Amino acid sequence: MGGLLAGTAVLYLWGLSASGWANAFYAAAAQAGAESWSAWFFGSSDPANAITVDKTPAALWVTGLSVRLFGLSSWSVLVPQALMGVATVALLYATVRRTAGTAAGLLAGAVLALTPVAVLMFRFNNPDALLTLLLVGAAYATLRAVEAGRTRWLLLAAVLVGFGFLTKMLQAFLVLPVFAAVWLAAAPVAVGRRVRDLLPAGVAVLVSAGWWVLVVELWPADARPYIGGSQTNSVLELVFGYNGIGRLTGDEVGSVGGVVATPGGSPTGGTWGRTGLTRLLTGNLAGDASWLLPAALVLLVALLWWTRRAPRTDRVRAAALVWGGWLVVHVAVFSLMAGIFHGYYQVVLAPAVGALVGIGAVVLWRRRAGLAARVVLAAVLAVSAGWAFVLLRRAPDWQPWLAWTVLALGAGGAAGLLAVHRLNRAAAAGVLGVAVVAALAAPAAWSLATAASPHRGAIPFAGPADGRPGGGGIRIGGGPPDGGTGPRDGAAVDGPDPMGPGGPGAGQAGARPGGAGQGGAIPGDGVLFGGNLLGAPPPPAAVNALLQQDAAAFTWAAATIGSNSAAALQLGSGEPVMALGGFNGTDPAPTLEQFQQLVAQQRVHYFVGDAGRSNTASGGSDEAHRIGLWVEATFTPVSIDGTTVYDLTRPR
């Protein structure tokens, strides 16, 4: 285990600072939380508390404390994510080891550590790293509860899921039906107690998930920041709307994408990719977490078949149901959801895939004297190697030798597994080694390429910079990394580009962070209202210096449309910057009248960027656009190194 965790730490920490701020949107919020306890509690984008990020703030509590303790840097923002990754691998190892032994735990941990999307997210500052850690901890507690029949373990699982909600809202609750069903089916206590114990567990989920929501809802609206991502300044709207049911239906008020209907009228997932049960195996999504997904599903069926006559409380079957239910539910939701979907969401698949591969492979290996177990093992290896070959061949220019090597190893390993019962111990160990290498070589190589590439912007992707399996997909937004060099990050989807012809962002004037207003979007950047929607390249040094002048005399050194543009300015200057309209520029915060009052009170010094074009197709507000138009009509623009700036203390 020490070797596994040490290797994981090296993979997740090596060269981490190359990604700069990674997701500047969350890095700026961590900076704000380090400067203001109020901003830390609410998850504000800026220390002056204009508006929050569009998520609950648990992940920002971690990075905000890190920045407060160690100062603002790439390391203080990203190292907590890497440590969460190491902790997740350790927890998965401990969980699987209790079920199937040390070898199974090590294999499960290795699969998780080497899943490309896990490498991506545990080196990045999105909330998904903390969410995955909390859910694996909840699975551990659930299996301990099922194993011993102890209510306290069930309560711990409930609390961890509740804090998962405070990390990424309703996504954390996808595992709840699975955990509850396994407790009811396999706990070694009477059925009455099994049912009765779910009541305090439900209360624990409600309290641990809802206390922050209750506090925010009861807090006077004029004494706290606006709730970003909502149209009514309500956390409940954010939970059940933009970040809730809207993600499933595609009806997300204030979003920049949404459902696009086919000529026949059926939804396709629109700008976020075509929906369907094969979604995660096709296009650019396939290289994130699907390398061993077919193997995990086959081994799940095998485990359930071989334990069909086991006692009700059988540990192996309970574990298979926990991890199998986790996997099936997430795959179904991710495959069919019509709203915003990004490939990096799949990081939560990695623990379930790792656990099923670890438990299934070891259980069948122990049964290798039987023909059926050997056939299943050989088939699993052959399918895994064949699928890896297919994925690697979709990126034919990247390491072309690897696909054929994996295929050859897989074929040899599968043949060896069929005859392994006749081999001596040394030969059997050799076959086992070939099988493990054949199964893990391709995802390991893809993971190393992921770690070797810097990732910046709102939507990072796994894999090498010069190719991804899937082809044909497009990447939306992201912008050039900080400094303007290196690969772009973006969303890999199989649908129309929302910033392309006919998309909601089509034809908008745009510029680099802060919106330079130069009359043309940077190719590949998601440009909205003249600001950068999904990326945050740093503004010119002269702009940073300008914002720092007399900043202490103002509440906000500047305002700009969109959270990423504001984050770039705030991280560059170190001064509070107001994100007009929130992340998408479509929140009614502030209104034009409120902003005019702030300007009259000389609380905002500069406006950076331009008004761009209004975008209310998804039902969002155009207040930010109206503010931009008012600024353009009222104040004189000045170009500073290509960036348009308005001094709000000097009207025309």
N, C-alpha and C positions, 0 to 999 in steps of 0.2 A: 504494500500500500504506500509505503514511503516513496518508492520509485515512481509509482503512478502519480502521486500528488506533486512530487518534485518536477516530473516531466510536464505535468499540466501547468504548473506555475511558470515554468520557463516558456512554454508555448503561449501563455496568455499575457505574460509580462514583457517578453523580449521586444525591444523596439517600440514600446507602446506610445511613446511621445511623438512618433512620426505622424500620428493621426491628429495632432494639434488639439483643438477643442472637441473633435469628433462631431457630435451633434451640438452645435453652438446654441440652439434653442434651450436645451437642458443645461448646458454649461453656464449660460448667462443666468438662468434661474438659480443654479447653485451659487454663483457669485452673489446674487441678490440675497439669498438666504444666509450667506456668510456675513453680510453687512447689516442685515435687519432680521431680528427674531420674528417680527410680524410677517415679513416676506417668506421666511423659512417655514413658518407654520402653515400659511395659506398656499405656498408654492407659487409665489409671484414671479413674474418675468423680470421685474426690476426692483431695486431696493426701496423705491418710493411708492410701491404698491399700486400701480395703475391697473394691472390685469394679471390674472394667474395663467399658468400653462393650462392646456386643455386636458389634463389628467389629474387624478388625485395625487398628493405630493409625497408618498412614503419614500419613493426612490430618491427624491430631492432632499429628504431629510438626511439621508446617508451622505450624499455628495456635498450638501451644504455644510454639514458638520466637518467633513474632511477638509473642505476649503477654509473653513473658519480656523481649524487647527493648524494646517500646513501651508496656508496661503494659496492663492489662485495660480494654478499651473495645470498643464496637461496631465501630469502624474497625479495630482491631488483629485482630479476629476475622474480619471480612468482606472487608477489602481484599485479603488473599491470594487469596481465591476470585475476585475480579474480575480480578486480575492473571493468574491461571491462565486465565481466559476469554480475555483479550487474547492470551496466549501460544498458546492453542489455535487461535485464528483465524489468527495469524501462521504457525503450523506447517502448518495446512491450506492456506493460501495457497501456502506454499513447496512443499508436496507436489504440489498440483494444477498449479502453474505449471511444474514439471519435466515434467509429462505433456502438458499442452495449452496452455501459454502463460499470459501475464500476465492476459489477460481472463478466462480460465477460473478462474484462482486468485482474482481479485477477486470474481467471482460466487460461487464456492464459499464464500469467507470471509464475504461479505455474507449468504448464506443461513444459514450457521451462526450468525453474530452476531445475526440477526433471528429466529431460531427461538424462540418464546415460552418453551419449557421450558429452553432454554439461558440466556436472560436470567434466568429464575427461579433456576437452579442456580448460575450464576456471580455471583449476588448473595446467596448463601445458604451456610451452612457445613456442608452435608452432604458426605460423601466423594465424591460423584459428580463434582464439579468436577475434583479431582485425577485421578480414574479416567479421565475423558474426555481430559484433557491427556496422560496417559501412553499411552493407547491410540492417540491420533493420532500421537504421537511414534513409537510402535512401527510404525504403518502407514508413516510416512515412512521409517524405517530399513529396513523390509521392501522397499519399492519401490526404495530405493537399492541394496539387496542384489541384487534381481532385475535392476536396470539394469546393474550393474557386475560381478555375479558375485562379490562380495566377502564373505567369511565374516564379517568383523568387523562389517559392517552387520547381518547376520543375528543375530549374538550380541547386538548392541545392542538389536535388536527384542525378543529373548528376555528380556533383563534388564528392559526397560521393562514388558513384560507381567508379569514376576515381581513388580515393585514395584506394578503394578496389583493383583495378588493381595493384597499387603500393605495395599492401600487398601480393597478391597471383596471380597476372597476370590474365590470361583469365578466370579463374573461376568466377571472380567478374562480368563478362559480361553476365553470364547466365541469369540474371534477366532483362537485358536491353530490350529484345523484349517484355517481359511481362509488364513492366512499361510503355513502349511506347504505347502498344496496349490498356492498360486501360485508359491512358490519351486520346487517340484518341476516345475511345468508350464512355467515361463517363464525361469528363470535361464539365462544364456548360458554354461553350462559343461556338461561331460559328465554323463550321468545318474548315473554312479557317484559323482561328487563331490557332486552334488545330494543324493543319499541320505545319503552319508557326513557332510555338513555339518550335517544335522539332528540328529546325535548330540550334538555339543558344544552346539548350540542348546538341545536338550532339557535338558542338564545345567545350562546357564546359567539356564533357567527354574526348574528345581528348586532351585538354590542361592539365586537371588535371591528366590524366593518362600518358600523353606522355612527359611532360617537363623533367622528370628525365631521361627517355630513350634517349631523344634528347641530353641532356647534356653529358651523358656517351658516346653516339656514337660519338659526336664531340670532346670529350676529347682525347688528344694524348694517344695512347695505352701504350706507354712506360712511361707515367706519372701517370698511375692509375693501380689498381690491375687487374688481369685477371678475366674475367667474368666466374665464376664457373658454371658448367653444360653445357657449350657450347664447341664446338670443334674449333670455329673460333674467340674466344674472342669477341663475339658479343651479346649484349642484345637482339637484334631482333631475332637472332637464338634461344636464350633461350626462348623467348616469344612464338614463333611460332613452335618451334621444341620440345625440351625435355619437356618443361612445357606447350606446346600448343597442336597442332594437334597430336603430338606423343602420348599424353595421351589418345586420342580417338582411334587411330588406333593401338597402341602398337608398332609402329615403332619409338622407342626412342633411338637415337644414344647416346651411352655412358651409357645406363642403364645396370643394372645387371639382369633384368628380360626380359619381353617382351611376345609377343604372342607365344603360343604353339599350334600347329595344332592338331586336332583330327585325327584318322586314315582316316576319310573322307575328311580331308583337311580344315575344318572350324575352325576359331579361337575360343578359349575358354576363353580368358583372361589370359591364361598361369599362371605364378606364382602369379598373383594377383587375382585369383578366376575365376570361371566359370561365363561368362556373361549371361544375360537373364533378363526378366522383374521380375522374382522372386528372383533376386540375393540378395536384401537387406532383404529378409524374410527367407533366408536359411543360413545354416552354422553359423559360428561364428559372422557374421555381424548382425544377427537378434537382438541381445541384445543391440545394440548401440542406435538405435533410432526408432525401429519399433513397440514399445509397443502400441502406440496410432495412428500409421500410418493408419491402416484400418479404424479406427473411423474418422480420419481427411478426408479421401477420401469419405466416406459415407456422412459425414456432408457437404462436398463441393457440392456434387450432390444435397443434400437436399436444401441447400441455393440457388443454381442456379434455382432449380425447384420452390421454393416458391417466388422467386423474378422475375420470368419470365415475369410477366405482370407489373412490377414496372416501373416507369419512367426511361429514359435513364441514368439520373444522380443519380440513387439510390445509397446511400452510402454503404448499406450492400452488394449489388451485386458487386460494385466496389471493396470493400475490399475482398470479396470472390474470385474475379478474380485475384487480386494482389497476395494473399497468395496461392490460388489454382494453379495459373500459376507458381509461385515460386516453389511450391512443386512438381508439375508434371514434370517440366523441369529438376529439379535436380535429381529426382528419375529416370527419363529416361536416363539421361547422366550417372549417377553413375552405373546404371544397365547394360548399354551396352558398356561403355568404355572398350577398350581392353588393355590399357596401365596400368601404375602404378596406383593402387587404394588401399587406406587404409581405414579401417573402421571409423577412426576419421574424415574423410572428411564429414561424415554425420551430423556433428554439425550444418551445415547450414540448415538441414531439421527441426531442433527443433523449431525455431521461427514460421515457416509456420504451422507445426503441432499444436503448441500451439494456434496460432491465429484462425485456423479453428475450433479447439475443443471449444475454448472459445466463439467465435461468434456463431457457430452452435448450441451448447448446450443451450445457453441463448435464442437465437431466438426461438428455438423449445420449450423450457420451457414456454416461454410467450404464445405459441400457444397450450399449453397442453390441452385446452378444446376440441381440435379437435383430433379425433381418429388417423389420419395419423401422427400427430406430436408425439403423445405418442408411437405409434408403432415404429417410427424411433428412438426415444430416447431409448426405451427399447432394440431395436436391436443393436444400437451402444454400449450400455453398455454390452450386452451379448457377442457381438463379441470381445470387448476389454478384458473382463474378461476371455473369452475362449482362446484368443490369449496369454494373460499373462500366463494362465495355461500351454499352450503348451510350451512356452519359458522356464518357470521355470522347467518343467518336463524334459527338455533337460539337465538340470544340477541337477539330482535327489539327489545328496548328499549335496546340499547346501540348508539349511532351507526347508526341505521337507514339513513342515506344511503350508508354505506360499501359495503354489499353490492351495491347497484345500480350504484354507480360502478365497482367492481371488475368486475362482470359486463359493463358497457358497454365498459370498456377492454379486457377480455379478448376480447370479440367483435371490436372494431375491430382489435386487435393481431393476432388470428388471421387475419382477412381480409387485413391488410397483409402478413403473412408468406407467404401463398399467392402473392402477386404481387410479392414483394420483388425477384425476379430482374430485373424490368423497370424498377425504380426507379433513379434516379440516387443518388449516394453520400449526399447530404444527406437525401433522402427515406427511403433505407434506414436511415440512422442514426435518423431520427425513428420509424420503425416499431419498430426495436430498442428505443428508449427507452420507447415505450408498452408493449411486451411486458414489459420488466423491471419497470416500475412496476405493471402489472397482476398480475404474478406475486408481487411482494413487498409490495404495499400492505397486504393483509389481515394477514399474519403480522407485518409491521412495526408496524401499529396495535395488534395484540394484545400485542406485545412492549413497546411504549411504555406500554400500560396495566398490564402486569406490573411494569415498573420503577417506575411511579408509585404502586403499592400496597405498603404494608409487609407483610412476610411473617414470621410467627412461628409456633412450634409444630413438632411433629414431622413434619407432612405438609403442606407448602405446595402451592399450586396456581397455575398460570399464568393470566393473563387479568385483566380488570378486576374490581373488587370487586363490581360490581352485576350480573354475568351471566357465564355460561360456555356455550359451545356444548355441547349434549348434552341438557340438560333431563332431568328424570326421575331423575337420579342423586341420591345422597345424599352428604352430607359427614360423615365420622366424626371426632369429636374436634377437637383443635387448641386449643380454648378461646379466649376473647377475647384479643387481643394484649396485650402488657405495658401496664399502665395501664387495661385494661378497655375500651378504645375501639377503633373501627374494625372492619373485617371479620374474620371468623373464617377461619382456614386449616383445611383438612381434606382427607381422602382422598375423591376422587370415585370412586364405585364404582356399579355397577348390581346390587347385591345387598342382602340384609338387613343392617340396621344391627346390628353386634355389641353395641352399647350400647342397642339398642332392645328392644321386647318379645320375649322368647324368646331374646335373644342372650346370650352368656356373661357380659356385664356387666349384664344386666337387673336392675333393682330394687335396685341397690347404693346404699347411702348414700354420699354423697360431698360434696366441697367444693372450694374453691379450693386452690391449691398448698399442699402440706403437709396437706391434708385437714382442713377445718375441722370436719367431723363434724356438719353441720347437718341431716343427715337427708334430703338431696335433691340429686340431681345437677344440675349446671348444664346446661340444654339445649344439646346440641351437643358437650359435653365428653365425652371418653372417660374415664369415671371407674372406677377399679379400686381396691379395698381402701381406699376413703376418700381416695385421692390422685388427682391429675390424671394420666391416662395419657399423653395426647398433647400437652398444652400446659403451659406453665409461667408463668402470670401471676405477678407479683411478690407476695410476702407483705407484710402490713402492716409499716410502719416499726417499730412497737413490737415485733413478733416479731423483726425483724432485730437491733434493739438488745438484746433479751433474749438472743439466741444469742451476741452478742459479749461479754456479761458473763462474766468468768472463763474465757473460751474457752481461754486458754493452759494452763489446768490440766487440760484434757481432750484426748484424742486426736481425738474428734469432738464438735463443739458440739451436734449433734443427729442423730437418726436419723428417717427417715420411709419409708413404703412407696412404692416406685417411683422410677425415676431422674429423671423430670421434676419431681416434687415436690421431690426432693433438690436438683436443679439450681437450682430457683427459690430455695430457701433458701440454698444455698451462694453463688450469685451475689449475692443480696441482702445477706447478712451478711458475705461474704468469709471465712467460716470453714468448715472441713471438715464435710460432712454425709454420713452413711452412707445409701446407697440400699438399703433392705432389699428383697431379692428381685430386684434388678436392674431393667431397663427395664420389664418387664411385671409385676413383683412375683411372679414364678413361679420364680425361681431359689432353690435351697436355700442361700442365702448372706446372712447367717449362719443357722445353725440356732438354734432356741429356746435350746438349752443353751449354745451359744457366745455368744449375745447376753446371756443371764443372767450368764455369767461376765464379760463386758465391763462390764456394769452393776455387778456386785459389785466390780470393780476400779476403779470410777469413771472409766472411759474414755469414756463417753457421757453427756452432760449432760441432754439433753432428748429426748423423743419427741414428734413433731409429727403430729397427725392422729388417725385412728382405725383400727380393724382392718378395717372394711368387711366384705366377704363373701369366703369362700374361692372360688377358681376353679381347679379342677384338671381341667377337662374335656379339656384338651389334653395331659394327662400331666405338667404342671408341678408344682412343689412348692407346698405351702401353708404353708411355714415362716414367711413374712412375716405371714400372717394369724394364725398361732398366736402370734407375737411380739406382735402388736397386741392380741390377747385377753388375754395375760398382763399387758401393760402396763395395760390397762384395769382388770384385776382387782387389780392390785398398787399402783398409784399414783393420786393424786388429779388429775383433770383441771382445768385452768384455762382459761377462754376469754379470749383476748387479741384484741380487734378481730375477733371472729368466728372465730378460729383456735384449735383445741383443742391445748393444750400440756401435757405431763406432765413434771415435774421428776423425773428418775430417781435423784436423790440423796436423795429424800424419799418413802419408801414410806408407804402408809397406816398 
